[in-house]
Every structure is written in C-alpha cells, then in structure tokens.
Amino acid sequence: MEIRPINLLIFSFGLVLTMTIMAPASIHDQSPLSQPDSQTKNDLSFPALMNRLAILNEPVSREGAGRLVVQAPGERYSLQFRLLAKGPEALRLEIFDPFGRPMLYFVSYLGETRLFSIAQKKEIPFNSSLFGPWSAISQIPIVEMLKLFWGRVPLFPYDTYKLDIGQEEEKRVIKLFLLGNVQQELWISPDPFSLTKVRITNPSKEGEIEILFSDFSEVTGNQTPMRCEIKDGPGEHVLTIRYETLVLRPDISDEIFKFSGLSDSQSTGKEIIP
C-alpha cells in the first residue's frame, strides 16, 4: 500500500510529459529574453507574448507546503509536500503520506535529479521502471516538469501560430495556438499577466492533457499560481498541486540540494533540512 501512492504520483507527473517527449528542445533556449518594460507590458503582439510567457514567474528562492492530490480510476490519494527551491534547477521536494509520514525526497540540482525513499532508507534508481505506462518520461529533462511549480509550461518549436483576443465572462482573454509536432493552446489573462490554461496535444500519441493554473498570489513579486491541476483528456488521471503556504526564503543554501548525507541522516535521526 505504501509504494502505490508513490508510483501513482510519478505516473501522474509522467502524464504531463507523455504528450511532449517527442518534441525538440524548448524555445526557451533559442534566444535571449528580456524583462518587459512598461511599454512592453501593453504590447499584445505575438513576439511580446512569447517573450513574456518564457520569462513568466522568474525563479525566486522560496519555501512552500501544500497538498498533492493524485487521482486515477478507482484510486485517490491526498499527499502532503514541502518545497524548498531557488528555481527548477535547484529544487528539493519532500513528499509525505496522508498521515504526515515522510515517503520520498526528490532533488534536482546542477542538472542531476535523484530520488530517495524514506521507507526503504535508500536511493531509488531514477529509471523507466518507475513510470509504468509513461516510461518514456526518462527521455527528457525532468526540469521541464518542475516548471509547473512556477506556473510555467514547456514551450515547443512551432511551424505556425494563431492569436485570438476576445472576451470571456467580461474579461479580456488571449488565446494562443502554437502548431507543430506538439500542438499547444494557451489561455492568457493580460491584466495582470498570467497563464491560466494550457491544452497540449501530440498527434503522434493518443489523447491530450490540460493544465489549469488558478488562485494567483503575488507573494513572490509576480503572479504565482497557488493551484495547478493536470489532467488527461478523459479526466481519468488528475494531479492537483495546491499550495497552502508559500513564502520567500532568500537564505536557502545550496547544501540542502546536495544528496550526500541523506542516508546518514536516516540512521542518526539528524534533521537534514533547516
């Protein structure tokens, strides 16, 4: 029973990437980006929007805690999490079972991602056997998935695009279509600027996924979603990331992202995170 929530959680994260694993590198790496000035913030042209999407929610050192609600046919788990991060490339995620007992540590640091099982008191090999039907998740950088904690999604190369500006519930909404090997539809609220919904379809694979961002807060200085919901097309598999607390932590040290000493901490009982 104890390992099933872990596998289900990993499977659900894999769902996010199943539609995108065949895509080339993200467009984030194609050209340097700049922070928008006051004039750019009113610019709703395609280049300006793509620039703002790419820099949406710049990493700010933070500590957060909340719930990971994992759903699959016939199963539902509400797990607790604690996040300490400087950004997607320096992140430590602790996952606890429904009773608050530590289950899993997930560390991403300097391009390396590692898992540590608290119950088994050992590192879990990060290989495709963990991901079951989404085994191909191991073929792309896990950091793409971790951007969800910042209200970001991967942005993939496209052949054509379409931009619509309309009204929904008396609010101006921008709908952006990126059409390529991976097709993306993005819903954007221009004032304040926030990404609220994404639909991702990979024609070479079955189905689609939706990512919904909501409950925005400016605790980090920009529009940070306190809730993220990821679901497949039929809605059978759903992962909800819900922050209950989120605070700035400029004092976070890189030492907490280093994996050495985790095994020793389990035998000595020493606290490994301040």
N, C-alpha and C positions, 0 to 999 in steps of 0.2 A: 504493500500500500504506500510505503514511504517514497519509493522511487517513481511511482506513477505520476504524481504531480510534477516532478522534475522533468520527466520525459514529455509530458503534455505541455509544459511551459516551453520547452525547447522546440517542440513541434510547432507550437503557435507562433513563436518567433520565426521559425522557418517558413511559415506561411507567408510572411511579409516579403520574403525574398524569392519564393518559388517562381513568381511571375517575371523576375528580373535577372535571373542568373545568366541568361544567355546574352545580356546586353553588354556592350563595351564599357570602357571607363566612364565615370560620371563627368558631366560637363563642368563640374566644379574645377577640374584640373586643366581646363583648356585655355583659360585666360585669366590674368589677374583681375581682382574685383576691388571696388572701392566703396566706402561707406557713402550712402546717399546724403546729399546736402538738402537744404530746404527746397530748392527748385526741383531737384530730382524726385523728392517725395510726392510732388504733384504730377509727375510725369507717368502716364499710364501707357506709354508705348511699350512694344514688345521687348526691346533691349533693356529698358529700365526695369521692367517687371522681372525679367530673368536675372538681372543683377541683384535685385532685392531678394528674390527667392533664394539665391545662392548664399547670401550673407545673412539670411533670416536667423535671428537669435544667435549672435556670436557667442562662443563659449565664454562663460563667466564661472569662476570657481564657486561651487555650491554644494550644499548638503540637502538632501530631500528624503522623505519617507512617505510610504503610502501602501497601496494595495495593487496587486496583480491578480486580476480575476480571469481565470482560464476556463473556457467552455469548449466542450466537444460533445458529440452525440452521446447522451447518457452519463456525462461527467461534468462536474463543475467544481472548481477549487478557488478559494479566496486566500491568496498568499500575501504575506507582508514583504515589503522590500525596504532597503536603505541604500541610498545612492550617495557616494562621495566622488566628485568629479571636477576636473579642470576643463574638460571637454571630451568629445567622443574618443579622442586618442589617449586620454588619461582618465580612466574611469574605474570605479570599483562598485560593484553591485552585490549586495548581500540579500539572499532570499530566505525567508523563514516560512515554516509550515503554518497552518491555521491556528495552532496553539502558541505561536511565537518562538518555536524552537528553530535554531539555525539549520538550514538544509544545504545551502550551496553558496559559494563565493564565486563571483565572476569578475575577472580582472582584465582590463585592456590597457596596455602600457607599451609605448615605444614600438608599436606595430605588432605586438605579441598579445594573444588572447589565451587565457588559461582558466580552467575550472577546477574547483576544489570541493569535494564532497565532505561535509562536516560529519555526516553519519558514518561514512566509511573511513574518515580520517586519512584521506589520500587524494592526490590529484586525479581527476578524471581525464583520460585522453580525449582531446578535442578532435574526434574523428567522425566519419559519416554514420557509424553505427548508432550514434546518439540521436540521429534525426529521422530515423524511420523513413516514412514516405517522402520526406523532404531532404534526402541525404545530400543532394547537390548544393545545399547551403554552404558546405565547406569549401566550395569552389570560388567564393568571392569574399572580399574583406568583411569581417563582421562589423567593422566600424560603420558601414553603411546602415546596418540595422540600428546601431546605437544612436544614430542621429534622431531617431524618433523621440528620445528623451528631451530633445531641444526643439521639438516642433518642426523638424526638418524631414524631408524625404529625399531619396536619391533622385537626381535629375539626369536623364539619359539622353544621348545624342538623338536627334530627330531629323527627319527629312523635310517635313513641312509642319506648319503650325497654323492655328486659328485662334483668334482673340475675339471674345464677345464681352461687351459691357452692358449689363442690364440691371433690373430691379427684382429683388426677392424680399417679400414682406416689408416693403417700403424702404429697403436698404440697397445701396448700390453694391453690386456683386460683379466681380470679374471672373469669367470662365475661360481658362486657357487650355487649349488642346495641343499636345506635343505628339506628333505622329511619326513613328519609326518602327524599329524591330519591337520595341516596347512602347505601347501607347499609353499616354497619361492624360487624364483630365484633372485640372486643378481649379478649385474654387478659392477665390481670394477676396477678403474684405479690405478695401483700400484705406479705410479710415476708422480706427487705426489699422495699419497694415498688418494683416495676419493671414496665414494659410489655414483654412478651416476644413477642407475636404479634398481628398485625392482618390481617384479611381485608376487602378493600374491593370492593364490587360496585356498579356503576351500571346499573340496569335498562334505561336508555336506550341502553346500549352493550353490546357483546358481551364475555363473559368476566369475569374477576376478577383481582385481584392479591393476593399475600400478602407481608407484610413480617415478617421474623423478626429479633429482637434477641437477642444472646447474648454470652457471655464478659464479664460485667459487671465493672467496676472502680470503685473509689471514689477514684481519683486526683484527681478534681475536687471531691470532697466529697459526691458522691451517686452513685447507681447509673448509671454511664455505660456503654453497650454498646460493646465494642471490636469487635464484628462486627455487620453488618447485611446481610441478604440480601433482595433484592426479586425476585420472580418472577411471571410471568403464570400463569394457570390451568393451561395445559398444561405449564408449566415449560420452554418453548422459549426464552424470553428471561429471563436471570437477570443481575442486577447484585449483586456482593458488595463491600461496603465493609469492609475489615479493617484496623484499626489495629495497627501493630507497636510504635509508641511514642506516648505521649500524656503531656504534662507541662503544668503551669501556666506561663503566661507573662504575669504582671501588667504587664510593661514594654512590651507591644506598643503601638506608636504608630499613630495614625490615618494617618500619612503613607504607610504601606505599603499602604493600601487605595486610595490615590489613583492614578488611571491615568496622570497626566501623568508623562512621563519614561521610560515603558516603551520607546517607540520609540528614544529616545536611548540607552538602556542597551544595546540590541542592536547599535548601531553603534560604541559606545565600549567595550563589553565590561565596563562597570562593574556591580558587584553591586547589585541593586535591592532585595534583602531582607536585613536583618541576620542 
